């Protein structure tokens, strides 16, 4: 008898899973990082990030319920662009989802260093040997909780969700009530900050903070009513998260004592305190709020780590289902727990502490890889509208033929703003994966069970190589040579995105294969 994941997650579990993914370490670190890069214009950086993710979220609100499986994103790429792209995307998603829980654990330990000295190496923000050991243990605890079963885990999401909302809202109210300096919003160097406003979206943790919206989609295979609840959870979590983060950035800017800004926002720092809101509360003498924020620095990132530990295990399952990884990745326990996925995700997750031992270093990598993987959603939406126009859609996006291209352009821009170093790392990994599959195909020859499907992925070469070339010759603020001016490079990225999106829609699998996939889902009794 094949064991399956249990459909025990209601709407509250889905929306708090998404909100739990959104409200984590981002609110504890993002506002200071964004202010360093963009000054007061960082408020608009959060707005740009929210709009970008909202456009992507709208496309996934229609596409997500059509794939109510664990690790749905891996299946999405597989259905429209074939087995090879499905495998490549499965591994990229594998890398992305498994990376989030470690970064949240690093956030917990970064704050904890203030009352458990020795977790970090001086004022570097990097984990010490003791910190690495603590990180491995704490990450293990997050994955162990998965063995409670999805019903109990989502109950934890809901319980933590109210706390995770309440503390940031209280912080906004109290800081502004005690210290309100609107003149801080005029401290800026205009040209640098305008460029920084866009760069901050990718590099300061802004898009990273919004990424949790897709948790509701990844838990679709365990949702009681995916068609109704997934779209509401996705859109609702993005709107709530966006409003909260814009307000937090504003509160941080206007509550800062002016004597701390004599050298501008770029030089702002808090010696020995790795946490801007706790530091501001301490400077203002609001000791109880600082203590509350330090407590939340364990709960908010810890809760987000649990959310992503849960999703990472499902991503491992999806990796096995699309045959990107071994078949034993799909093993489920009697209680509906993907136990192999939990173990694999934990072991790989521990490795992320080695090359990325600080919050800021890991966030840039995660943001770039996430928007690349998320960018498949708008393409899939348009292809499904064409290939299966009569398919029952629990949510139908109005203006999809306008919203989808905008979403793909915005996701491409965020990947570009991530900078040359992040793009080089991601693309190197991607082409290494592609090379491995090509070599395996050559070795197997005709004995392979499926054709390689190279035609269906031809669009990714001009897309990825084009982004990398534009980044190489792009502005110095992104790590480039500076030969292409900032705004011209953004226009060229937008043009590249549209060309490659049109190309991608020309090389999809035949419509009949898409129809067969949904017919097979219907035969399996999977309800939308």
PALUMDO-797507 format. One line per 3 residues: number of its first residue (from 1); their letters; for each residue x, y, z of C-alpha. Coordinates in Angstrom, 2 decimals. Each point is the difference from the previous one (the first is absolute). Layout:
NUM) a) X,Y,Z  ... .
***
This chain:
1) xxx) 0.00,0.00,0.00  1.40,3.41,-1.05  0.11,2.40,2.95 .
4) xxx) -1.16,3.55,-0.72  0.19,3.36,1.68  -3.13,0.78,2.00 .
7) xxx) -2.37,2.84,-0.99  -0.39,1.55,3.44  0.96,3.65,-0.56 .
10) xxx) -2.76,2.64,0.11  0.05,3.64,-1.08  1.47,1.31,3.26 .
13) xxx) 2.84,-2.52,-0.29  0.75,1.11,-3.59  -0.07,3.76,0.56 .
16) xxx) 2.03,-0.22,3.20  2.47,-2.26,-1.78  0.45,2.74,-2.62 .
19) xxx) 0.02,2.81,2.59  2.36,-2.05,2.13  2.32,-0.22,-2.99 .
22) xxx) -0.27,3.75,-0.67  0.37,1.32,3.56  3.29,-1.43,1.14 .
25) xxx) 3.53,1.32,0.20  -0.75,2.57,-2.73  -1.64,2.45,2.39 .
28) xxx) 2.86,-0.36,2.48  2.82,0.78,-2.46  -1.50,1.28,-3.29 .
31) xxx) -0.81,3.62,1.00  3.58,0.79,1.06  1.52,-1.65,-3.08 .
34) xxx) -2.45,1.84,-2.27  0.72,3.34,1.71  3.75,-0.53,-0.51 .
37) xxx) -0.52,-0.44,-3.74  -2.93,2.31,-0.80  -0.48,2.32,2.98 .
40) xxx) -3.58,1.32,0.27  -0.76,-1.29,-3.50  0.12,-3.47,1.55 .
43) xxx) -3.72,0.47,0.68  -0.51,-0.17,-3.76  2.32,-3.02,-0.18 .
46) xxx) -2.46,-1.91,2.19  -2.87,1.20,-2.21  1.81,-1.15,-3.16 .
49) xxx) 0.68,-3.37,1.64  -3.64,-0.34,1.06  -1.31,0.87,-3.47 .
52) xxx) 2.43,-2.43,-1.64  -1.01,-2.86,2.27  -3.68,0.92,-0.28 .
55) xxx) 0.14,-0.29,-3.80  1.74,-3.35,0.31  -2.42,-1.02,2.73 .
58) xxx) -2.99,0.79,-2.21  1.30,-2.35,-2.68  0.57,-2.73,2.59 .
61) xxx) -3.46,0.59,1.45  -1.38,-1.42,-3.28  2.73,-2.53,-0.75 .
64) xxx) 0.59,-1.29,3.54  -3.44,-1.59,0.61  0.35,-1.90,-3.30 .
67) xxx) 2.94,-1.94,1.52  -1.17,-1.04,3.49  3.08,-2.12,0.66 .
70) xxx) 2.86,0.16,2.47  2.77,2.21,-1.42  -2.36,1.24,-2.72 .
73) xxx) 2.52,2.35,-1.63  2.11,-2.90,-1.27  -3.04,-1.55,-1.70 .
76) xxx) -0.95,3.32,-1.62  3.22,0.24,-2.06  -0.12,-3.70,-0.88 .
79) xxx) -3.50,0.11,-1.51  0.50,2.94,-2.35  3.64,-0.27,-1.07 .
82) xxx) 0.64,-3.68,0.35  1.99,-2.41,2.06  3.42,1.65,-0.33 .
85) xxx) -1.06,3.49,1.11  -2.11,-1.60,2.73  3.12,-1.72,1.35 .
88) xxx) 2.12,3.15,-0.22  -2.67,2.06,1.76  -0.47,-2.73,2.60 .
91) xxx) 3.68,0.26,0.96  -0.06,3.81,0.05  -3.09,-0.10,2.23 .
94) xxx) 1.73,-2.65,2.08  2.91,2.39,0.56  -2.31,2.93,0.72 .
97) xxx) -2.38,-1.60,2.48  2.69,-1.78,1.96  1.97,3.27,0.34 .
100) xxx) -2.75,1.98,1.78  -0.14,-1.89,3.31  3.79,0.39,0.50 .
103) xxx) -0.16,3.76,-0.63  -2.75,0.35,2.60  2.06,-2.01,2.48 .
106) xxx) 2.93,2.36,-0.65  -2.34,2.91,0.76  -1.00,-1.56,3.34 .
109) xxx) 3.64,-0.52,1.00  1.03,3.48,-1.19  -2.43,1.58,2.45 .
112) xxx) 0.75,-2.64,2.66  3.68,1.02,-0.02  -1.02,3.05,2.03 .
115) xxx) -0.85,-2.18,3.00  1.99,-3.18,-0.85  3.42,1.44,-0.96 .
118) xxx) 2.22,-2.06,-2.27  -2.55,-0.98,-2.66  1.53,2.54,-2.40 .
121) xxx) 3.56,0.93,-0.92  0.37,3.45,1.55  -1.97,2.67,-1.86 .
124) xxx) 0.19,-1.79,-3.37  -3.48,-1.53,0.12  1.56,-3.36,-0.94 .
127) xxx) -0.63,-3.17,2.00  2.80,-1.28,2.22  0.79,-3.69,0.48 .
130) xxx) -2.33,-0.04,3.01  -2.58,1.84,-2.10  0.23,-2.59,-2.77 .
133) xxx) -0.62,-2.80,2.51  -2.99,1.86,1.45  -1.34,0.59,-3.52 .
136) xxx) 0.16,-3.71,-0.86  -1.87,-0.91,3.22  -2.66,2.70,-0.39 .
139) xxx) -0.61,-0.88,-3.65  -0.41,-3.64,1.03  -2.72,1.00,2.47 .
142) xxx) -1.95,1.76,-2.77  0.06,-3.09,-2.19  -0.82,-2.35,2.88 .
145) xxx) -3.27,1.88,0.59  -1.15,-1.23,-3.42  -0.48,-3.45,1.51 .
148) xxx) -2.96,1.37,1.98  -2.00,-0.16,-3.25  -1.26,2.78,-2.25 .
151) xxx) -3.16,0.67,2.03  1.92,0.78,3.18  2.73,1.88,-1.87 .
154) xxx) -2.55,2.35,-1.63  -1.60,0.53,3.41  3.42,1.24,1.13 .
157) xxx) 0.10,2.29,-3.07  -3.35,1.54,0.99  0.95,0.45,3.66 .
160) xxx) 3.33,1.60,-0.85  -1.60,2.07,-2.77  -1.94,2.25,2.36 .
163) xxx) 3.14,0.69,2.04  2.05,0.64,-3.16  -2.56,2.62,-1.08 .
166) xxx) -0.49,1.61,3.40  3.63,0.75,0.91  0.92,1.94,-3.19 .
169) xxx) -3.25,2.00,0.20  0.68,0.84,3.67  3.58,0.98,-0.90 .
172) xxx) -1.23,2.46,-2.64  -2.46,1.64,2.40  2.35,0.26,2.98 .
175) xxx) 3.09,1.26,-1.88  -1.91,2.73,-1.83  -1.81,1.01,3.20 .
178) xxx) 3.31,0.38,1.88  2.11,1.47,-2.80  -1.36,1.70,-3.12 .
181) xxx) 2.45,1.86,-2.25  -1.49,0.44,-3.50  3.01,2.14,-0.94 .
184) xxx) 1.99,-3.26,-0.22  -1.77,-0.71,-3.29  1.94,2.84,-1.66 .
187) xxx) 3.49,-1.34,0.76  1.12,-1.45,-3.33  2.37,0.22,-2.97 .
190) xxx) -2.50,-0.08,-2.83  1.80,-1.75,-2.88  1.55,-2.72,2.14 .
193) xxx) -3.24,-0.62,1.86  -2.13,-0.24,-3.17  2.30,-2.72,-1.33 .
196) xxx) 0.12,-1.51,3.47  -3.79,-0.02,0.16  -0.03,-2.71,-2.69 .
199) xxx) 3.12,-1.82,1.19  -1.44,-0.26,3.53  -2.98,-1.95,-1.31 .
202) xxx) 2.22,-3.00,-0.71  3.02,0.41,2.27  -1.30,1.26,3.36 .
205) xxx) -2.51,-2.73,0.73  -3.14,1.65,-1.39  -1.07,-2.55,-2.61 .
208) xxx) 1.36,-2.69,2.32  -2.46,1.20,2.64  -2.98,-0.41,-2.34 .
211) xxx) 0.94,-3.43,-1.34  -2.12,-1.91,2.49  -3.22,0.64,-1.95 .
214) xxx) 0.47,-3.27,-1.90  -0.18,-2.15,3.12  -3.75,-0.37,-0.51 .
217) xxx) 0.67,-1.37,-3.49  2.67,-2.45,1.18  -2.43,-1.40,2.58 .
220) xxx) -2.71,-0.37,-2.65  0.31,-3.79,0.09  -1.16,0.10,3.63 .
223) xxx) -2.70,2.68,-0.35  -3.64,-0.83,0.72  -1.27,2.41,-2.67 .
226) xxx) 2.94,1.09,-2.21  -2.10,1.70,-2.67  -1.59,2.47,2.37 .
229) xxx) 2.61,0.36,2.72  3.30,0.21,-1.93  -0.81,3.22,-1.97 .
232) xxx) -1.37,1.73,3.11  3.02,-1.00,2.07  2.51,1.07,-2.68 .
235) xxx) -1.49,3.43,-0.74  -1.00,0.70,3.61  3.44,-0.75,1.40 .
238) xxx) 1.76,2.24,-2.55  -2.32,2.96,0.66  0.29,-0.32,3.79 .
241) xxx) 3.77,-0.52,-0.16  0.50,2.94,-2.38  -1.93,2.43,2.21 .
244) xxx) 1.90,-1.16,3.08  3.47,0.30,-1.54  -0.57,3.46,-1.49 .
247) xxx) -1.22,1.18,3.40  3.01,-1.58,1.75  2.48,1.72,-2.34 .
250) xxx) -1.72,3.36,0.51  -0.03,-0.46,3.78  3.69,-0.90,0.02 .
253) xxx) 0.91,3.09,-2.01  -2.04,2.54,1.95  0.72,-1.40,3.48 .
256) xxx) 3.78,0.09,-0.36  1.55,2.65,2.30  1.46,2.70,-2.31 .
259) xxx) 3.34,-0.01,1.83  0.58,-3.50,-1.40  -0.20,1.31,-3.59 .
262) xxx) 2.73,2.62,-0.05  1.86,-2.07,-2.65  -3.13,-1.03,-1.88 .
265) xxx) -1.82,-3.31,-0.30  2.87,-1.87,-1.63  2.17,0.34,3.13 .
268) xxx) -2.73,-0.90,2.49  1.04,-2.89,2.26  -0.63,-1.39,3.45 .
271) xxx) 3.15,-1.25,1.73  -0.43,-3.44,1.48  -3.73,-0.16,-0.73 .
274) xxx) -1.09,-1.99,-3.05  -3.59,1.19,-0.24  -1.14,3.51,-0.99 .
277) xxx) -3.39,0.14,1.72  1.31,-1.34,3.32  2.87,2.50,-0.25 .
280) xxx) -2.35,2.95,-0.60  -2.23,-1.11,2.87  3.06,-0.19,2.25 .
283) xxx) 1.22,3.48,-1.01  -3.46,1.42,0.76  -0.04,-1.66,3.41 .
286) xxx) -2.91,-2.33,-0.86  1.61,-3.01,1.64  -3.13,-2.13,0.09 .
289) xxx) -0.44,0.35,-3.78  3.65,-0.96,-0.61  -0.51,-3.12,2.14 .
292) xxx) -3.20,-0.82,-1.92  1.80,0.37,-3.34  2.81,-2.27,1.17 .
295) xxx) -2.62,-2.57,0.96  -1.64,0.39,-3.39  3.40,-0.44,-1.64 .
298) xxx) -0.24,-3.60,1.13  -3.69,-0.49,-0.81  -0.39,1.78,-3.38 .
301) xxx) 3.05,-1.42,-1.81  -0.46,-3.30,1.84  -3.61,-0.22,-1.20 .
304) xxx) 1.07,0.83,-3.55  2.72,-2.65,0.21  -2.69,-2.51,0.95 .
307) xxx) -2.20,1.09,-2.93  2.86,-0.44,-2.48  1.21,-3.23,1.60 .
310) xxx) -3.49,-1.32,-0.71  0.06,1.28,-3.61  3.57,-1.21,-0.58 .
313) xxx) -1.03,-3.56,0.85  -2.84,0.27,-2.55  2.44,1.39,-2.59 .
316) xxx) 2.07,-3.16,0.46  -3.14,-2.10,-0.60  -0.76,1.96,-3.20 .
319) xxx) 3.60,-0.47,-1.09  -0.54,-3.76,0.15  -3.43,0.16,-1.66 .
322) xxx) 1.31,1.77,-3.12  2.94,-2.45,-0.01  2.61,2.70,0.51 .
325) xxx) 1.14,-1.88,3.09  -0.16,-3.61,1.23  -3.41,-1.64,0.35 .
328) xxx) 0.49,-0.54,3.75  -0.33,3.81,0.43  -3.77,-0.56,-0.26 .
331) xxx) -0.32,-2.34,3.00  -2.79,0.94,2.42  -0.56,-1.40,3.49 .
334) xxx) -3.25,-1.51,1.28  -0.78,3.35,1.62  0.41,1.89,-3.29 .
337) xxx) 3.46,1.40,0.78  2.55,0.16,-2.88  2.71,-1.36,2.27 .
340) xxx) 2.66,-0.45,-2.66  -0.61,3.58,-1.16  0.42,1.25,3.57 .
343) xxx) 3.33,-1.79,0.43  1.41,0.98,-3.41  -1.05,3.64,0.38 .
346) xxx) 1.62,0.18,3.44  3.31,-1.50,-1.09  0.27,2.26,-3.07 .
349) xxx) -1.20,2.98,2.03  2.92,-0.37,2.40  2.42,0.40,-2.92 .
352) xxx) -1.30,3.52,-0.66  1.54,1.18,3.26  3.47,-0.56,-1.46 .
355) xxx) 0.16,2.21,-3.15  -2.60,2.50,1.32  0.63,0.46,3.74 .
358) xxx) -1.77,3.39,0.27  -3.55,1.20,-0.59  0.90,2.61,-2.61 .
361) xxx) 2.16,-2.35,-2.09  -2.68,-2.70,-0.22  -2.88,2.41,-0.69 .
364) xxx) 1.50,1.31,-3.27  0.41,-3.54,-1.33  -3.53,-1.02,1.03 .
367) xxx) -1.65,3.07,-1.55  1.61,-0.55,-3.40  -0.77,-3.70,-0.21 .
370) xxx) -3.56,0.52,1.25  -1.09,2.56,-2.57  1.53,-2.15,-2.75 .
373) xxx) -2.03,-3.02,1.10  -3.13,2.09,0.66  0.25,1.50,-3.50 .
376) xxx) -1.31,-3.20,-1.59  -3.47,0.71,1.43  -1.06,2.74,-2.46 .
379) xxx) 1.16,-2.12,-2.96  -1.92,-3.03,1.25  -3.13,2.12,0.53 .
382) xxx) -0.07,1.17,-3.63  0.79,-3.45,-1.37  -2.79,-1.68,2.00 .
385) xxx) -2.46,2.65,-1.17  0.90,-1.04,-3.56  0.36,-3.77,0.35 .
388) xxx) -2.87,-0.77,2.40  -2.38,2.97,-0.32  -2.99,-1.95,1.33 .
391) xxx) 1.76,-1.39,3.07  -1.86,0.71,3.23  1.81,2.87,1.74 .
394) xxx) -0.90,0.69,3.63  1.46,3.50,-0.46  0.19,1.76,-3.37 .
397) xxx) 2.30,3.02,-0.15  -1.48,3.05,-1.70  2.35,1.62,-2.54 .
400) xxx) 2.36,-2.97,0.01  1.50,0.86,-3.41  1.15,3.34,1.42 .
403) xxx) 0.84,-1.01,3.57  2.04,-3.08,-0.93  2.55,1.82,-2.24 .
406) xxx) 0.37,2.78,2.59  0.61,-2.63,2.69  2.70,-1.67,-2.12 .
409) xxx) 1.71,3.35,-0.70  -0.04,0.92,3.69  1.40,-3.37,1.08 .
412) xxx) 2.77,0.37,-2.61  0.86,3.48,1.29  0.22,-1.22,3.60 .
415) xxx) 2.34,-2.81,-1.11  2.09,2.62,-1.83  0.09,2.33,3.02 .
418) xxx) 1.41,-2.91,2.00  3.34,0.76,-1.64  2.64,-1.76,-2.09 .
421) xxx) 1.39,-2.16,2.80  -3.35,-1.59,0.90  -0.92,-0.52,-3.68 .
424) xxx) 3.37,-1.61,-0.73  -0.42,-2.46,2.85  -3.58,-0.94,-0.87 .
427) xxx) 0.62,-0.35,-3.74  3.13,-2.03,0.61  -2.03,-2.46,2.06 .
430) xxx) -2.83,-0.04,-2.56  2.25,-0.78,-2.96  1.86,-2.60,2.06 .
433) xxx) -3.33,-1.76,0.62  -0.84,0.21,-3.70  3.42,-1.39,-0.97 .
436) xxx) -0.43,-2.94,2.40  -3.39,-0.91,-1.49  1.40,0.30,-3.52 .
439) xxx) 2.88,-2.36,0.89  -2.40,-2.48,1.61  -2.12,0.09,-3.15 .
442) xxx) 3.03,-0.70,-2.19  1.08,-2.92,2.19  -3.47,-1.53,0.06 .
445) xxx) -0.58,0.57,-3.69  -3.17,-1.59,-1.27  -0.48,-1.90,3.25 .
448) xxx) -1.22,3.19,1.70  -3.66,-0.09,0.94  -0.79,3.47,-1.41 .
451) xxx) 1.50,2.27,-2.66  2.12,2.85,1.31  -2.44,2.66,-1.26 .
454) xxx) 2.77,2.49,-0.77  -2.23,2.02,-2.35  -2.32,0.98,2.85 .
457) xxx) 2.78,1.67,2.00  1.70,1.96,-2.79  -1.48,3.25,1.34 .
460) xxx) 1.98,-0.19,3.25  3.36,0.45,-1.76  -0.58,3.49,-1.43 .
463) xxx) -1.83,0.94,3.20  2.67,-1.00,2.49  3.00,0.88,-2.18 .
466) xxx) -1.62,3.32,-0.91  -0.57,0.88,3.67  3.58,-0.89,0.83 .
469) xxx) 1.46,2.08,-2.88  -2.13,3.01,0.92  1.13,-0.42,3.60 .
472) xxx) 3.68,-0.22,-1.05  -0.17,3.25,-2.00  -2.59,1.59,2.29 .
475) xxx) 0.44,2.61,2.75  2.80,-0.32,2.54  -2.50,0.05,2.86 .
478) xxx) -1.06,-3.47,-1.21  3.56,-1.25,-0.43  0.26,0.79,-3.72 .
481) xxx) 2.50,2.00,-2.04  -2.24,3.06,-0.24  -0.07,0.04,-3.82 .
484) xxx) -3.83,-0.15,-0.09  -1.77,2.74,2.02  -2.36,-1.08,2.77 .
487) xxx) -3.35,0.88,-1.54  0.97,-1.13,-3.51  1.01,-3.38,1.44 .
490) xxx) -3.44,-0.31,1.65  -1.69,0.71,-3.34  2.16,-2.63,-1.71 .
493) xxx) -0.90,-2.56,2.70  -3.69,0.70,-0.59  0.40,-0.46,-3.77 .
496) xxx) 1.97,-3.23,0.56  -2.74,-1.30,2.31  -2.76,0.62,-2.55 .
499) xxx) 1.95,-1.62,-2.86  0.82,-3.08,2.10  -3.57,-0.28,1.29 .
502) xxx) -1.31,-0.06,-3.59  2.68,-2.56,-0.86  -0.93,-2.12,3.03 .
505) xxx) -3.66,-0.08,-1.09  1.08,-1.17,-3.48  1.94,-3.03,1.26 .
508) xxx) -2.39,-1.48,2.57  -0.99,-3.65,-0.11  -2.93,-0.93,-2.30 .
511) xxx) -3.41,1.00,1.34  -1.04,-3.66,0.08  2.61,-0.82,2.64 .
514) xxx) -1.33,2.74,2.25  -3.54,-1.30,-0.47  1.15,-3.52,0.82 .
517) xxx) 1.63,1.20,3.22  -3.19,1.54,1.34  -2.02,-2.99,-1.15 .
520) xxx) 2.36,-2.22,2.01  -0.47,2.24,3.04  -3.75,-0.31,-0.39 .
523) xxx) 0.36,-3.78,-0.26  2.02,-0.02,3.25  -2.88,1.81,1.68 .
526) xxx) 1.98,3.18,0.75  -2.55,2.78,0.41  0.67,3.60,-0.84 .
***
